[in-house]
Amino acid sequence: MYKITNKKMLDSNTFLMDIEAPRIAKSCLPGQFVIVRSDEKSERIPLTICDYDTNRGTVTVVFQALGISTRKISTYEIDESFLDFVGPLGHPSDLLNEDLEVLRNKSIVFVADGIGAAHVYPQVKWLYDHGIDADVIVGCESKEHLLLEKEMRTISANSYIATNDGSYGYKGSAEELLKELIENERKNYDHIVAVAPMTMMKSICEFTKGFGIKTIVSLKQIMIDGIGLCGGCRVTVGGETKFTCIDGPEFDGHLVDFEEAIRRQAMYKKEEAHKCRVGLNL
């Protein structure tokens, strides 16, 4: 059993939890994920590893209570436990494979919309811990939905905020702010990591391709079982079939067939909506 040692509500339906999992905490790398199962009758849920503490033996996950399973785990409180907490799974960020001196000479920006902030945070933190500063753009609908602002500002000298309604920071989307920085403020980025809704990542990649900027995207949102058995996260990258959970979750965005990925993401929307209505007696 994997005990919850800390729980925070970050906005109206987004939760942060620290889970006691010492062996996983010792093995985590930025960009990886875990599979969570609350009890014997629950489905497997892939969740991004937002942070980890080897001294305390805890792993931090951030999730939105949208489907029936995430709504269920959002009701768990401190000292309650999950039946399964498996990981770390997936490949870590490709930044970890580069020479540190090469990275220090690169201009890197992370673009995160909504809960995407939880995915990029450990990568920005890893760079910071190795003496490398990166820009970060965090976008959300409005100020009340902004995630991890304080944490991001601690590890990034240039942390930008964008809200769609203009209630805080730049008025517009994270994508629009990225374009503003590149086109009008003449930011010369060498490497972009984008974690956002599928359509936004597609649009960002179309934009950055024209500038020749390497752009990495995370496709974790289409994963299901997390170990490649169900085939539900198949995606075409560079003309080859990849499984997001075992070959990713990050890929070169300029090679991703986003139209296919968007169709795949929508495959189970009706079933999930029905399950939510039945499970919650709506």
C-alpha positions in Angstrom: 0.0 0.0 0.0 1.2 3.5 -0.8 0.2 6.1 1.8 -0.7 9.7 1.0 1.5 12.0 3.1 0.3 15.3 1.8 -2.6 16.6 -0.2 -3.4 20.1 -1.6 -6.2 21.4 -3.8 -4.5 23.7 -6.3 -7.7 24.9 -7.9 -11.3 23.8 -8.1 -10.5 20.4 -9.6 -6.7 20.0 -9.6 -5.0 18.2 -6.7 -1.4 17.6 -5.6 -0.5 14.6 -3.6 2.7 13.3 -2.1 2.8 9.5 -2.0 5.1 7.4 0.1 7.1 5.3 -2.4 10.8 5.2 -1.4 12.0 2.8 -4.2 10.3 4.9 -6.9 11.5 8.2 -5.5 15.1 6.9 -5.8 14.7 6.0 -9.4 12.6 8.9 -10.8 13.9 11.1 -13.6 12.2 14.2 -15.1 9.6 13.4 -17.8 8.6 10.0 -16.4 5.2 8.9 -15.0 3.6 6.4 -12.7 0.5 4.2 -12.9 -1.9 4.5 -9.9 -4.7 2.1 -8.9 -6.8 3.1 -5.9 -8.2 -0.4 -5.2 -8.8 -3.8 -6.7 -11.9 -2.7 -8.7 -10.3 0.5 -10.1 -8.7 1.1 -13.5 -5.0 2.0 -14.0 -4.4 5.8 -14.3 -1.1 7.2 -15.7 -0.1 10.3 -13.8 2.9 12.6 -14.4 5.6 12.7 -11.8 5.7 16.3 -10.7 8.4 16.0 -8.1 10.2 13.5 -5.9 12.1 13.6 -2.7 14.7 10.8 -2.1 15.2 11.8 1.5 11.5 11.6 2.5 10.9 8.7 0.0 7.9 10.5 -1.6 6.7 11.1 -5.1 4.5 14.1 -6.0 1.7 13.8 -8.5 -0.6 16.4 -9.8 -3.9 15.5 -11.5 -7.3 16.9 -12.5 -10.4 15.3 -11.2 -12.2 14.9 -14.6 -13.0 11.3 -15.2 -14.6 8.7 -12.8 -11.2 7.3 -11.7 -9.5 10.7 -11.0 -12.6 11.9 -9.2 -12.4 8.9 -7.0 -8.7 9.3 -6.1 -9.4 13.0 -5.4 -11.5 12.0 -2.5 -8.6 10.1 -0.8 -7.2 12.0 2.2 -3.8 12.1 4.0 -2.9 8.7 5.6 -5.2 6.8 3.2 -3.4 4.6 0.7 -3.4 3.5 -3.0 -3.3 -0.2 -3.7 -0.8 0.2 -6.6 1.7 2.9 -7.4 4.0 1.7 -10.2 6.9 3.4 -11.8 8.9 5.2 -12.8 7.7 4.4 -16.4 8.4 6.0 -19.8 11.6 7.6 -21.0 13.0 10.6 -19.2 13.4 14.0 -20.9 15.9 14.0 -23.7 17.6 16.9 -22.1 19.1 14.5 -19.5 21.1 12.8 -22.3 22.8 16.0 -23.5 26.2 17.2 -22.3 25.8 19.8 -19.6 28.2 22.3 -21.3 26.1 22.0 -24.5 22.9 22.7 -22.5 24.4 25.7 -20.8 25.0 27.3 -24.3 21.4 26.6 -25.3 18.4 28.9 -24.9 15.6 26.7 -23.7 11.9 27.5 -23.0 9.2 25.4 -21.6 5.6 26.1 -22.6 3.0 24.7 -20.3 -0.8 25.2 -20.4 -2.9 24.2 -17.4 -1.8 21.0 -15.8 1.2 20.9 -18.2 3.0 22.9 -15.6 3.3 19.7 -13.5 5.0 17.9 -16.3 7.6 20.6 -17.1 8.4 21.5 -13.4 10.8 18.6 -12.7 12.7 19.2 -16.0 13.1 22.9 -15.1 14.2 22.0 -11.6 16.7 19.4 -12.9 18.3 22.1 -15.2 18.3 24.6 -12.3 20.0 22.0 -10.0 22.7 21.7 -12.7 23.3 25.4 -13.0 21.2 25.9 -16.2 18.5 28.5 -16.4 15.5 28.1 -18.7 12.6 30.3 -19.6 9.1 29.1 -18.6 5.7 30.1 -19.9 2.8 28.9 -17.9 -0.7 29.5 -19.3 -4.2 29.0 -17.9 -7.8 30.2 -18.3 -7.6 32.7 -15.4 -5.5 33.6 -12.3 -7.4 31.2 -10.1 -6.4 28.3 -12.3 -2.6 29.1 -12.3 -0.5 26.2 -11.1 2.9 26.1 -9.4 3.7 29.8 -9.9 5.8 30.2 -6.8 7.7 27.0 -7.4 8.4 28.0 -11.0 9.7 31.4 -10.1 12.1 29.8 -7.6 13.8 27.8 -10.3 13.5 30.1 -13.4 14.7 33.7 -13.7 12.4 34.3 -16.6 9.0 32.9 -15.7 6.1 34.2 -17.7 2.4 34.0 -17.0 -0.4 34.1 -19.5 -4.1 34.0 -18.8 -6.8 33.8 -21.4 -8.9 36.4 -19.7 -6.1 38.7 -18.9 -6.7 38.5 -15.1 -2.9 38.0 -14.5 0.2 38.5 -16.6 0.0 38.5 -20.3 -3.5 38.5 -21.8 -3.8 35.5 -24.1 -2.7 31.9 -24.4 0.7 30.4 -23.6 1.1 29.9 -27.3 0.4 33.5 -28.1 2.9 34.6 -25.5 5.5 32.3 -27.0 4.9 33.9 -30.4 5.2 37.4 -28.9 8.6 36.5 -27.3 10.0 35.1 -30.5 8.6 37.5 -33.1 8.5 40.8 -31.2 11.0 40.4 -28.4 13.5 38.5 -30.6 14.0 35.6 -28.3 16.3 33.2 -30.0 15.3 29.8 -28.6 17.2 26.7 -29.5 14.9 24.2 -27.7 11.3 24.2 -26.8 9.4 21.7 -24.6 5.6 22.1 -25.0 3.0 20.4 -22.8 -0.5 21.6 -23.5 -3.8 20.4 -25.1 -3.1 18.5 -28.3 -4.5 21.2 -30.6 -2.2 23.8 -29.0 0.9 21.6 -29.3 0.0 21.1 -32.9 -0.2 24.8 -33.5 3.0 25.5 -31.6 4.9 22.9 -33.7 3.6 24.4 -37.0 4.9 27.8 -35.8 8.3 26.7 -34.5 9.0 24.6 -37.6 9.2 27.8 -39.6 12.0 29.0 -37.3 13.8 25.7 -37.2 13.5 25.4 -33.4 13.6 21.9 -32.0 10.2 21.3 -30.3 9.5 18.4 -28.0 5.9 17.6 -27.0 4.4 15.3 -24.4 1.6 13.0 -25.6 0.8 11.5 -22.1 -2.8 12.6 -22.4 -3.5 9.7 -24.8 -2.1 7.0 -22.6 -4.3 4.3 -21.0 -2.6 1.3 -19.5 0.9 2.7 -19.4 2.8 -0.5 -20.4 2.0 -0.9 -24.1 -0.5 -3.8 -23.8 -3.7 -2.0 -24.8 -2.4 -0.2 -27.9 -4.6 2.8 -27.1 -1.7 5.2 -27.2 -0.4 4.4 -30.7 0.9 7.4 -32.5 2.8 7.9 -35.8 6.1 9.8 -35.3 8.3 10.3 -38.4 6.2 7.8 -40.3 6.8 5.0 -37.7 4.2 3.6 -35.2 5.2 4.4 -31.6 3.6 3.6 -28.3 3.4 6.7 -26.2 3.8 4.9 -22.9 6.9 2.9 -23.8 8.5 5.0 -26.5 7.6 8.4 -25.0 5.8 10.2 -23.5 7.9 12.9 -25.2 8.5 13.1 -28.9 9.9 15.4 -31.6 6.8 17.5 -32.2 7.7 18.2 -35.8 7.5 14.5 -36.6 4.2 13.7 -34.8 1.0 13.0 -36.8 -1.2 15.3 -34.7 -4.3 14.6 -36.7 -4.1 11.0 -35.8 -3.3 11.7 -32.2 -6.2 14.1 -31.8 -8.6 11.4 -33.3 -7.2 8.8 -30.9 -7.6 11.1 -27.9 -11.3 11.4 -28.7 -12.0 7.6 -29.0 -13.4 7.0 -25.5 -15.0 10.3 -24.7 -18.5 9.0 -24.9 -17.8 6.0 -22.8 -16.0 8.1 -20.2 -18.9 10.5 -20.0 -21.4 7.7 -19.6 -19.3 6.1 -16.8 -19.1 9.4 -15.0 -22.8 9.8 -15.1 -23.5 6.3 -13.9 -20.7 6.3 -11.3 -21.7 9.6 -9.8 -25.5 8.9 -10.1 -26.0 12.0 -12.4 
